[in-house]
């Protein structure tokens, strides 16, 4: 993770309005996956597609969790 910022700290910073979606993703554990996703879809990193990426990652995580039980 970049700059030793934990996920919980990133969430708090996002909730406090200190960072946007783009910075949230770029400083998080999924930064490389997001960069690859942008390249795969011919997109430049933006607030909008960073938010979409987070939503998609959350949905995938929930799907994986629901399959475990």
Backbone as CSV, one residue per row, in Angstrom:
resi,resn,N_x,N_y,N_z,CA_x,CA_y,CA_z,C_x,C_y,C_z
1,UNK,0.854,-1.174,0.000,0.000,0.000,0.000,0.895,1.231,0.000
2,UNK,0.534,2.209,-0.739,1.323,3.431,-0.855,1.326,4.220,0.436
3,UNK,2.484,4.731,0.788,2.630,5.677,1.896,2.134,5.124,3.232
4,UNK,2.054,3.811,3.370,1.665,3.180,4.630,0.346,3.706,5.201
5,UNK,-0.604,3.955,4.358,-1.927,4.393,4.797,-2.837,3.168,4.804
6,UNK,-3.452,2.897,5.940,-4.324,1.730,6.039,-5.654,1.998,5.334
7,UNK,-6.339,0.909,5.042,-7.661,1.026,4.413,-8.589,1.854,5.291
8,UNK,-8.567,1.599,6.593,-9.436,2.346,7.511,-9.122,3.842,7.492
9,UNK,-7.826,4.172,7.414,-7.440,5.582,7.338,-7.923,6.209,6.039
10,UNK,-7.811,5.466,4.936,-8.298,5.968,3.652,-9.803,6.203,3.697
11,UNK,-10.532,5.270,4.287,-11.987,5.422,4.408,-12.313,6.675,5.211
12,UNK,-11.614,6.867,6.319,-11.863,8.042,7.152,-11.546,9.332,6.393
13,UNK,-10.444,9.341,5.665,-10.071,10.523,4.885,-11.115,10.812,3.811
14,UNK,-11.643,9.755,3.176,-12.684,9.913,2.152,-13.952,10.456,2.786
15,UNK,-14.338,9.897,3.928,-15.551,10.354,4.613,-15.420,11.799,5.090
16,UNK,-14.211,12.194,5.464,-13.970,13.562,5.934,-13.813,14.556,4.789
17,UNK,-13.833,14.062,3.551,-13.702,14.941,2.402,-12.279,15.403,2.129
18,UNK,-11.310,14.727,2.728,-9.907,15.103,2.540,-9.330,14.556,1.239
19,UNK,-9.912,13.464,0.752,-9.495,12.883,-0.521,-10.736,12.514,-1.320
20,UNK,-10.560,12.395,-2.618,-11.636,11.957,-3.499,-11.469,10.481,-3.834
21,UNK,-12.336,9.994,-4.717,-12.291,8.585,-5.103,-10.978,8.220,-5.778
22,UNK,-10.484,9.114,-6.617,-9.263,8.812,-7.357,-8.085,8.615,-6.407
23,UNK,-7.913,9.520,-5.487,-6.822,9.389,-4.521,-7.035,8.171,-3.618
24,UNK,-8.287,7.907,-3.256,-8.622,6.737,-2.441,-8.121,5.463,-3.113
25,UNK,-8.389,5.335,-4.413,-7.977,4.130,-5.138,-6.464,4.112,-5.335
26,UNK,-5.903,5.237,-5.714,-4.472,5.280,-6.021,-3.596,5.049,-4.799
27,UNK,-4.096,5.315,-3.607,-3.328,5.094,-2.388,-3.673,3.772,-1.711
28,UNK,-4.624,3.047,-2.276,-5.082,1.807,-1.665,-4.407,0.571,-2.228
29,UNK,-4.840,-0.562,-1.724,-4.280,-1.850,-2.127,-4.576,-2.207,-3.581
30,UNK,-5.613,-1.626,-4.168,-6.012,-1.972,-5.529,-5.491,-0.993,-6.574
31,UNK,-4.478,-0.219,-6.245,-3.972,0.807,-7.161,-3.513,0.208,-8.495
32,UNK,-2.771,-0.896,-8.429,-2.283,-1.511,-9.662,-3.417,-2.101,-10.481
33,UNK,-4.396,-2.714,-9.812,-5.556,-3.273,-10.517,-6.359,-2.168,-11.192
34,UNK,-6.491,-1.027,-10.508,-7.214,0.103,-11.086,-6.484,0.631,-12.320
35,UNK,-5.175,0.757,-12.219,-4.393,1.236,-13.354,-4.552,0.296,-14.548
36,UNK,-4.509,-1.009,-14.287,-4.692,-1.994,-15.348,-6.102,-1.924,-15.916
37,UNK,-7.095,-1.767,-15.053,-8.491,-1.653,-15.487,-8.653,-0.459,-16.424
38,UNK,-8.049,0.672,-16.059,-8.112,1.860,-16.914,-7.494,1.575,-18.279
39,UNK,-6.322,0.946,-18.284,-5.658,0.618,-19.551,-6.508,-0.332,-20.386
40,UNK,-7.069,-1.341,-19.735,-7.893,-2.333,-20.443,-9.119,-1.707,-21.086
41,UNK,-9.633,-0.645,-20.475,-10.850,0.000,-20.974,-10.569,1.300,-21.721
42,UNK,-9.301,1.596,-21.971,-8.944,2.804,-22.713,-9.331,4.076,-21.984
43,UNK,-9.275,4.043,-20.664,-9.681,5.185,-19.844,-8.481,5.817,-19.158
44,UNK,-8.581,7.106,-18.925,-7.627,7.788,-18.067,-8.220,7.812,-16.666
45,UNK,-7.384,7.749,-15.637,-7.903,7.799,-14.266,-8.677,9.093,-13.997
46,UNK,-9.903,8.946,-13.521,-10.753,10.087,-13.171,-11.502,9.773,-11.878
47,UNK,-12.075,10.815,-11.281,-12.909,10.612,-10.093,-14.063,9.660,-10.399
48,UNK,-14.699,9.854,-11.550,-15.887,9.063,-11.889,-15.559,7.587,-12.066
49,UNK,-14.511,7.288,-12.849,-14.257,5.860,-13.045,-13.561,5.236,-11.839
50,UNK,-12.919,6.039,-10.999,-12.381,5.509,-9.743,-13.526,5.088,-8.829
51,UNK,-14.575,5.899,-8.767,-15.746,5.541,-7.966,-16.393,4.266,-8.513
52,UNK,-16.509,4.178,-9.829,-17.073,2.982,-10.455,-16.224,1.757,-10.123
53,UNK,-14.913,1.903,-10.197,-14.007,0.801,-9.883,-14.204,0.325,-8.446
54,UNK,-14.337,1.254,-7.508,-14.552,0.896,-6.100,-15.872,0.142,-5.949
55,UNK,-16.912,0.632,-6.610,-18.218,-0.036,-6.532,-18.135,-1.451,-7.102
56,UNK,-17.440,-1.602,-8.224,-17.306,-2.927,-8.834,-16.489,-3.848,-7.935
57,UNK,-15.423,-3.338,-7.336,-14.598,-4.147,-6.440,-15.411,-4.572,-5.213
58,UNK,-16.223,-3.660,-4.682,-17.071,-3.991,-3.535,-18.079,-5.077,-3.897
59,UNK,-18.680,-4.969,-5.077,-19.648,-5.975,-5.515,-18.975,-7.334,-5.677
60,UNK,-17.783,-7.346,-6.230,-17.046,-8.606,-6.420,-16.703,-9.226,-5.063
61,UNK,-16.291,-8.388,-4.119,-15.956,-8.894,-2.792,-17.198,-9.484,-2.118
62,UNK,-18.328,-8.817,-2.236,-19.567,-9.328,-1.644,-19.981,-10.651,-2.298
63,UNK,-19.778,-10.738,-3.593,-20.102,-11.965,-4.318,-19.233,-13.125,-3.824
64,UNK,-17.944,-12.854,-3.652,-17.043,-13.887,-3.157,-17.403,-14.305,-1.742
65,UNK,-17.751,-13.341,-0.900,-18.137,-13.653,0.478,-19.420,-14.475,0.539
66,UNK,-20.376,-14.150,-0.321,-21.639,-14.873,-0.313,-21.468,-16.311,-0.805
67,UNK,-20.458,-16.558,-1.624,-20.201,-17.909,-2.126,-19.488,-18.771,-1.109
68,UNK,-18.891,-18.151,-0.094,-18.185,-18.906,0.927,-19.132,-19.561,1.926
69,UNK,-20.292,-18.940,2.145,-21.172,-19.424,3.202,-22.204,-20.338,2.804
